[in-house]
Structure formats: C-alpha cells, structure tokens
Amino acid sequence: MKIFLDTVGCRLNQAEIENLARQFRAAGHEIVASAAEADLAVVNTCTVTAQAAADSRAALRRAGRLGAGEIVATGCWATLEPQAAAALPGVSRVILNTEKDSLVSTLLNTSSFDLEPLARQPLPGLRQRTRAFIKVQDGCDNACTFCITTLARGAARSRPLTEVLADIRYALDGGVQEIVLTGVHLGAWGKDLGLPLHHLIESILKQTDVPRLRLSSLEPWDLDENFFALWEDRRLMPHLHLPLQSGSASVLRRMARKTTPEAFAALLDSARRHIPGVAITTDVIAGFPGETEAEFAESLAFIRRMAFAGGHAFTYSPRPGTAAARMRGQVRPEVRKERNAILRQTFEAAAQAYRRNFLGSRLAVLWESASAVGQSGWQMEGLSGNYIRVTATASEPRWNRIDDVQLTGLTENGLLGTITL
C-alpha cells in the first residue's frame, strides 16, 4: 500500500509522523510524496491557534482533492473536534491523540510488527532530511490560561530512555547529522520516572555518537544554572528556545506562567555566562486579554533589553475551552495585529544584531539544501549550531555535510560565508 503522511504545526507533530513512517515501512508499505499517489493519507493536525486549525482542515481537504484513496485525521485539532474532522470530504476515520501510538497497528489490523531492522529513511517531499525530530515526551501539566494543547494532549508523560535511545540510533543509522529532542513540555521529561532532564541529555551524549544534538522549546522554570554545564560537550548545539510570552509581570500572572521578568532575565544571564555566543530565541503573544498600552510598552521594553537572537510573535487567538477565552478585556483584533507587527519588527532587528556579531568569525554549518547555479557550482544553505541560516557556494553539492564556514556578509535572513575545507 502507498501511504502519504502530512503534518501541520509543531516539531512534535513532525517527530510523530517520522515514527509513523518507520512503522508503516516495517509493515511492508511504501511512503510516497503526494496524496495523489496514495492509497492512504494520514494528516497529523494542530489547533494551537485558529490559523493552525484552519491549516489542518485545509491539509485534509487537499488530500481529498488530490485523490487519496482513504484519509485518516489525527492530532490535536482532530482530537478536540472529531465530528468536524470526520465530516470533511474523504475523511474515513479520526484517531484521537490517546490512540495515536497504536495508529499503524489499528489501521493495518495487526497487533505488532518488527521495527528492529529498519533505519530511518527521510520522508519524501519537502520534509527535513538532515535532522530527525525525536519525541521524548507528550502532554503537559501546566495550566497556562491561553493554551489548548493541554486539553488535546493530556497529562505530561515521558517516553522511557531505552525507547528514545533506540529512535536516535535508527535515525543515525539513516544518515542524519542532527537530532532534535521534542515534546509538548520537554523540560518535564523524567518527572514521572524520577529522573531529571539532564539525565536524558547526558545519556544520549554518552551512549550514542550523535554529531549534533539540539533541544526544542524549554519552559524557563524547568532550568537552573547547573543545567547549562551540559554545554561543555560541544555536540550540544548552543541554541535555547525559551518561551517568554510576555515581558509584563501582570500579563504573565494572567497567563499563569511560572516565571517573572526578573527570573527570566536572571536565567538568560546564567545561560550566556556558561554558553559563549548562545542564541536565545523566544515566543511572545501579542494582545493577550486585558493587555493595556502600558503593559505592552513594558513588555516591548523588556524584550528589547533581553537582546534575543530572534523570536516568534503570535497574535492572541482565543481557543474554546481555555480560561483566557473567557477573560474580560479581550483586545480588539486590529490592535492585536498592530502589536504583532511591532513585535515582529523588534525580533527582526534583534536577529540582525545578533548575526552581526559573527561577521568575520567561523562557524560549523550543516548543509540542508544544495542548488545548482551554473558554472559557479552549487549554492548551499544550512544552519549553524547557534541556528543562523548560512549561504555559501561550493564546487560540489555538500548536502547533509558539516563544514566550517568563514562568515563574510549579511543577508536578509542570515549570513554569507566561504567554506574552509
């Protein structure tokens, strides 16, 4: 059977479809690049924002238009709105998040199959091929008032270390150069196992030959100064994504975030002392309910003071079932969009300032794409360890290789460089 896998949203969703691909392949089926070729399409949906939910519906409709023989909806939007998902043209089945781990065996009507011999293969199409996203944890016990993911994913739970290590080895056997650890609340890994997060990271570094290990989003209250000592191992990439959501203390309290601007600033100072040149990126919500002009100004000033290496600005999106959706003082949509635009400009300026610090220096870059450019050779694009997008030319395609690059100039979204072989 030919199977098409699609995903909307976060890196966790990406990790899940890569695992589904391995299971389908282990059962003897072929993963294809388009729903038009597929006997079965599985779409892993998202609902973190209203736009993500709309994108999920569009992905399911697109699979139907392209003629997939059977369409299965799973993931967060399908879990929270199963009837709406089932009503879309061509959708034959909805599998909730609680049933996702057994999705393949359920669809194939088999109790088990052997995964052991199969190394990872890159998903066909436009999926990440040089990096593998590895799911280590699911669910969340936090109660942030804006977040619907806890409703869709349930309580926090950790994957056993042995399973995580096995997935990483499969990925490395498949040729990837970088492993990205992901979860709904990555910092909660191990709490239900009586283990700290740093045990997971140390075990991966000691028990695998992973060339590059990267962490996805970490809540700031999960970390302490000792955590940053892990970066003594150069294979751990110097990039931290620490969601702030607001730089205003009063807004943070309404969000039920377990941090304050002062605590967040102290954490960044500690990280920068321990990890030279570390890139620290963040998420901020524009127009959270009740956010006054003064609170937004306070938040903006704090964000500028933190000198992030970049960030994502999200326009607040009321999600049914969350506490924030019921709060008084909902900010007008046009004001939310105005504030989002200001935040985006702020992050773009901060990212450019951060990148400027590395002009004239040398960074290791993992090449993610190679495009022929005539007699001048190949244009390479990839990411440095501190998550700067770098462009250079090469005499041969060097996709999925790691090269030292001398950085020589700025681009709109990254840096130019020269490969030093």
N, C-alpha and C positions, 0 to 999 in steps of 0.2 A: 504494500500500500504506500502511496505517496502522501507525505504529510507536510503541511505548511504551518510554521509557528510564527506568531506575531505577538508583539507586546507594546503596551503603552505605559509610560510613567517611569518608575524609579529603577535603579540598578538591581534592586531585589527582584523585580519582575524579570529583568534580563537574566539574572542568575537562575531563576526558576525555569525559564524556557530552555536554557542551555542544558539543565538537568533533564528536562522532559525529552529533549532531542537525544540525549545519550540513552535514555530508557527505550524510546521508540527504536533507535538503531539496534540496541541489544536484542530487541524482539524481532529484528529482521526487516524493518521498514526503512524507507528512504525519506530523508528530509529534503524538501525542494524549496526553491527560492521565491515562488509565487503561488498565490491561491489559485491562479488559473490552471496550474499543473496538478493541483492537489485533490486527492480523494477525501482527505480530512484536513480541516483547518482548525487550529486551536488558537484562540486570542486571549491573552492574559491582560485583563483590563485594569484600569486605575480610576480612582474617584477622589484624589486628594484635593482637587479643585473642580469647579464646574466645567472648566475647559478640558480637564483630563477626562471627565465623564463623557463630554461631547466627543472627544477624540476616540474614546473607547467605542462608542456607538458607531462612529464613522469607520473604524477599523473593521468592525463586524459587518457593517453594510458593504464595505469594499470587498471583503472576502466573498460575500454573496453575489455581488455584481460580476466578479471575475469568474464565478462558476465553480467554486469549491463544492465537492460532492456532498460534504457534511461539515457543519460548523459547530464548534463547541466553544461556549463562552465560559471563562473562569476569571479569577482575580477579584479585586476589591469592588469594582462597580457591579459586576455580575453577582457578587455575594450580597450586596446591600439592595440591589434592585433586580432580583432574579426573574420576576414576572416581566419586567420591561425588556430584559435581555432575551428571554425566551420568545417574546413577541416579534423580535426583529426578523426580517426575511432570511430564511435559510438556516437560522439557528435551531439545531435539533436537540441540544442538550445544554444545561447550565450546571457546572460543577463548582460548588462553593469552595472557599479557601480551606475550610475544615476538611475537605475531601481531596484537596489538590495533590497531596503526597501520593495518593493511590490513583490519580487520574489515568495514568497509562494502563495500569492493570485493569481498571474499571472499563475503559473503552475497549480494550482488547479481550476482555473477559478471560483473563488469566490471573492466577494467584501470585506467580513470581516468574522471574527470568534472571539470567546470569548477567551481571554487569561487569564482572571482573576483567575480562579480556579487552574491554574497549577503552582506548584512549579517547580524549576529547577530539572532536573534529569541529572546525569553525562552521557556524551556521551559514548557509548560502545566502547571498544577497548582501545587504548593507550592514550586517552585524559586526560588532567588534571582533577582530581576529587576532590581534596581538596581545590582548588582555582577556582574562577569564574572570567573570564575576562569580564569587563563591558565596553561597548563602550559608551563614553560620548561625543565624538566629531569626526568629519570627515573633511577631506580636509585641505589645508594649503595655507596661503597667502605669505609665504616666497618664495624667489627666489634663493635658493641655486643652484649653477650652475651645480652640479653633479646629482641633484635629479629629477627623473622621476615621483615620486609619486604625485607631484602636478598636473601633466598632467593627471594622471589616476584617481585622487580623486577629483579634482576641488578645489573651494574656501573653506576656513575654515567656518564651521558652527557647532553650538553647539546643543546638544540634551537638551531639557527642563529638568530642575531639577526634576520635578514630574516623568518624564519617567525614569530617572536614578535611583531615589529612588525606584520606582516600580520594576525595574530589580534587584536591590540589594536585596530587600525583597524576591522576588521569589527565588533568589539564596540562601539566608539564610534559607528560608523555606525548600530548598532542601538539607540542611545539610552542606554546605561549611563553612569552618572556616576562609577563607581569600578572600577578594575582591581586585581585581587589576583593577584600572582605566586605560583605554587606549584610544588612539586616534591617528590620524596622527600627530597632533600638540596639544598635551594635554594642554600645557600652554595657548593656545588660547581659551580654554573653557570660555564662558561668554562674550567675547568681543562683539559679535553680540547681546547679551542680555543685555548689560550694566552692567555686573556683573564681578567681579574678580574671578580667580580660587579658591582663598582661601574660597570664599563663598560656592562653591560646596563641598569642603572638610569639612568645619565646619558643613554644613547641614547634610552630611552623618553621621558624628560622633555624632551629636546631635539627629538626627531623626531615627537612626537605632541602633541595638545592635550588629553591626559588631564586631567580636572579633579581626580581624586584617585587616587593610586597607593599601594597597600598591599602590604606584604610578609608572606607567611605565615611559618611557623616557620623560624628560623635557628639552626643549631648555634653555640654561643658561641665555639668555637675558630676559626670561619671569619672572625671580625670583629676589627678593630683600631680604634684611636682615630680614624684618618683616615676610616674608613668613615662615621662619624656626621656628617661635614661635608656629606654629601649632603642632610641635612635642612634646609639653608639654603633649598632650594626648598620652599615651603610646600605644594606639591601632594603631597609625600610625607608620608603620614599618620604622626603621632607615636605609633606603637604598635609595640612589638617583642615578639614571642613567642620567648623563648629557653628551650628545654627544659633544665632542670637535672637532673631525675630523682632526685637525692638531694643533701642537704646534708651528707652524711657522706663524708669523704675516703676512708675504707676501702671503703665501699659503691661509690663512684664507680670505684675501682680494679677491683673485682669486675665492675662493669658494662662495663669497658673504655672508659669515657668519657674523652675527651681534654681534660679540664679538672679543676680543683680548686676547692674552695670559695673559696680566696683569689683565684684568677684570675677566677672568676665574679663575685665582689664587686667587683673592680677594673674589670671590664668594665661593670657596672651604674653604677658611679660615673662612668665616662667618658661613657656614654650620657646620663646625667642632666645632666652639665655642658654637653653640646652640644645637647641637645634639651629645652628647658624644658617641664615638665609631661608628659613622655613617660610613656605607660602601658607598663609592662613586666610581661608575664604569662609563665607557665611551666607545665611539666608535671613531676609528681613521681610516682614509683611507690611504693606502699605495700606493704611486706612482701617486698622482694626477697630471694632466697635468702641465708640467713645473717644477715639484718638483726637485730641484737640490740636489746634495750631501750635500751641506751646509744647505739647508732648511730642509732636512731630519734629519741631525745631530742636528739642532736647535730644531726640533720637538721632537726628541727622548730624548734630554736632558730635555726638559720641561716635558714630560710625566713621566720621572723618578723622577723629582723633585716633582711632584704632589702626589706621593705615593698613587696611586689609589688602590682600593681593588680588581681590576680586570678590564678587558675590552675586547672589540672585535676589532680585526684588520681585515679590509676589503681591499682586493686588488681592486684598482680602476677598475671599469668596465664601459666603455663608453656606455651610453644609448642613443639611437637615439632620437633626439628632444631636448636634453639638451644642454646648452651653452658649458659645459665642453667638450663634444664630438667634438666640432668644434674648440677647442683651439689648438694653436700651442704647440709644445714641448711635444707631447704625450710620456710618459715614456715607454721604452721597456718592454714587458711583463715579461721577465726574471728578470729585475730589480725590477719591482713591487712585484714579488713573493719573491725575496730576502729580500726586505724591510718588507714585511708582516711577514716573518719568524722571523725577528729581533724583530718586534713589539709583536708578539705572545709570544716570549721568555720573553720579558720585562714584559708583563702583567702577565704571569705565575709566575715570580719571585715576582712581586708586590703583587699578590694574596696570595702567600705563606707567605710573610712577614706580610701581614695584618692578616691572620688567626693565625699566631704565637702569636699575641698579646693577643689572647683569651684563650690560654692554661692555665688551672688551674681555669678558671672562669666558670660561669654558665650562660647559655642562654636558652630561651624558644624555642622549636623546634616543628614545625608542621610536623607530620609524613606523608609522601606521598607514601611510599611503605613498604610492610612487606613480608619477605621471610622466609619460614621455614628452619631452619638449624639443624634439628635433635634434640637430647636431650638438646642442649644448648638453645633451644627456637626459637626465631624469630629475624632475623636481620632487624632492622628498618633503613630507610633512610628518611631524611626530611630536611627542610630549617629553619634556624634560622631567626629571624626578620631582621638581617643585611645580609641575603642572603648567609650564609655559609652552605654548604651541610654537614650534620652531620650524622654519623653512630653510632648505638648503638644496644645492644641486649636487648630483653625483654622476659618475660615468657609467654606473650600473644601478639597477633597482636594488635597494637595500632594505626592502620591506621586512619588518619583523627582526631587524638587527638593531643593536645598540651601538652608537658611535659617539665619541667625544666631538663636540662642535664648538668652534670659536665663534662667539656671538658678535656680530658686526653692525647690526642696524635694527631699527624698529619697523614693524608692520602695524596695520590697524589692529590686529588681534594677537600679536605675538612678536617674535624676533626672527631676524635673518641671521644665517650663520654659514660657516665654512667647515666642512667635515675635515677632521685632522686624523688621518689614518697612520 
